[in-house]
Amino acid sequence: MKPGTFVTTLEDAGFSPFMGIPCSVLKPLLDYIADSNCSTRNYLCSSEGDAMGLAAGFSLSGRLPVVYMQNDGYGNAVNPLSSLLLLYKLPVLLLISWRGEPGVKDATQHTVMGKAILPLLDTFEIPHIVPDNDEGNLKDSVAKAKNHCTTESKPFAFVIRKGYFDRHRTSISQSNTSLNRRLDYIRLLSAKLQPNDVLLGTTGFSGREMYQTITHKGKFYMMGSMGCLASLGLAIALEQPEKRIILLDGDGAILMKMGALATVGYHRPGNLIHVCFDNRSYESTGGQPTLSTTVNLLDVAKACGYTTVNNVKTTGKFEAILNNEAKYPKPLFIHIEISLGTEEELTRPSISPEEMRDCIRAFLQ
Ligand SMILES: Cc1ncc(C[n+]2csc(CCOP(=O)(O)OP(=O)(O)O)c2C)c(N)n1
């Protein structure tokens, strides 16, 4: 399906504006919406729950908003969906990508939600359609969605399969190429690791690059649960005070669950180093912009109670911090500004989540 046809069909039926969190399946759609020829307004936000709150406000103002998300993000949307949109009967159109569809090859982290998404929509009594490529059928489906939203005053969902959208000719990704890439920092860190260090990587490219590049035993790639790395790392830091716990996080992930920084600041583990790779983008879903362009994450970490915060724009400065790391009281937040770009051959771990769990558990004993 051409993303332009899709958006125009929705707009013609009165659906707009758009808001949400990206998924690579929706990349062509988001590339199209970012295109200057597209009249639809897209509101950036921090999480799928945040997007649902926005949608409720637009709905109260008489609009028919569209919230896009990955099916994993449906988990974040559930609370405002149930106790705001469904409770007050506020219509919204949900565009949910179907990662982990049973029988379709996909990354492991989508297995549970891949099976659950349609039954979950049924449980919430949200009618849903899995659209095919036919433009006539799309018009009928959009009319059905519009009719449900206006007569029942309730949400309706489109569940979008992998490969549904054709590519759009221009891509959102833009980068500040004067900066180093994340991989340069990960390689540097690899050379400075101590045998007892615990290295935890987030959803997205940070975790994947770390897992592929670094052979250190005490590593763990938290491949799903976007935004939970600080909480996970905090508990390990509190339980393992003799080890250095190093978190490799992304700006999009931190923004999604920014409250976790307050939890870290409150408990103040003396052995936690929290690295934020800030490329101002959701790079792993196609380079869509995050809110980090207008958020000073360094100030946020400081206000949340991190003992030391540092901004880094060069590998030289990062190296200097690592060489004198004992001088920086923890928790230490290192905000690294990076350019876009990763390895062409970036793989996903070949071991299962349970094997990964067993490796890190054994290391932590
Ligand atoms: C709850 C949830 N919403 C959306 C996604 C899809 N997703 C996977 S990685 C990612 C981008 C992460 O952005 P960032 O933390 O900035 O890291 P980068 O991609 O730049 O490495 C997104 C949106 C997800 N996995 N989980």
The ligand as a Tripos MOL2 file, in Angstrom:
@<TRIPOS>MOLECULE
LIG
   26    27     1     0     0
SMALL
NO_CHARGES

@<TRIPOS>ATOM
      1 C1          6.9370    0.0400   24.0990 C.3       1 LIG1
      2 C2          7.6490    0.0560   22.7750 C.ar      1 LIG1
      3 N1          7.3380    0.9960   21.8790 N.ar      1 LIG1
      4 C3          7.9750    1.0290   20.6800 C.ar      1 LIG1
      5 C4          8.9300    0.0960   20.3780 C.ar      1 LIG1
      6 C5          9.6220    0.0980   19.0210 C.3       1 LIG1
      7 N2         11.0020    0.5140   19.1630 N.ar      1 LIG1
      8 C6         12.0510   -0.3480   19.2720 C.ar      1 LIG1
      9 S1         13.5010    0.3960   19.3830 S.2       1 LIG1
     10 C7         12.8000    1.9140   19.2790 C.ar      1 LIG1
     11 C8         13.6150    3.1630   19.2350 C.3       1 LIG1
     12 C9         14.4790    3.3520   20.4450 C.3       1 LIG1
     13 O1         14.9810    4.6560   20.3800 O.3       1 LIG1
     14 P1         16.2850    5.0770   21.1560 P.3       1 LIG1
     15 O2         16.1550    4.6680   22.5650 O.co2     1 LIG1
     16 O3         16.5230    6.5060   20.9000 O.co2     1 LIG1
     17 O4         17.4360    4.1890   20.5540 O.3       1 LIG1
     18 P2         17.9930    4.0790   19.0190 P.3       1 LIG1
     19 O5         16.8960    3.4280   18.2400 O.co2     1 LIG1
     20 O6         18.2870    5.4560   18.5550 O.co2     1 LIG1
     21 O7         19.1750    3.1820   19.1460 O.co2     1 LIG1
     22 C10        11.4160    1.8250   19.1710 C.ar      1 LIG1
     23 C11        10.4850    2.9770   19.0490 C.3       1 LIG1
     24 C12         9.2180   -0.8710   21.3690 C.ar      1 LIG1
     25 N3         10.1550   -1.8200   21.1980 N.pl3     1 LIG1
     26 N4          8.5750   -0.8740   22.5440 N.ar      1 LIG1
@<TRIPOS>BOND
     1     1     2 1
     2     2     3 ar
     3     2    26 ar
     4     3     4 ar
     5     4     5 ar
     6     5     6 1
     7     5    24 ar
     8     6     7 1
     9     7     8 ar
    10     7    22 ar
    11     8     9 ar
    12     9    10 ar
    13    10    11 1
    14    10    22 ar
    15    11    12 1
    16    12    13 1
    17    13    14 1
    18    14    15 2
    19    14    16 1
    20    14    17 1
    21    17    18 1
    22    18    19 2
    23    18    20 1
    24    18    21 1
    25    22    23 1
    26    24    25 1
    27    24    26 ar
@<TRIPOS>SUBSTRUCTURE
     1 LIG1         1 GROUP 0 **** ****
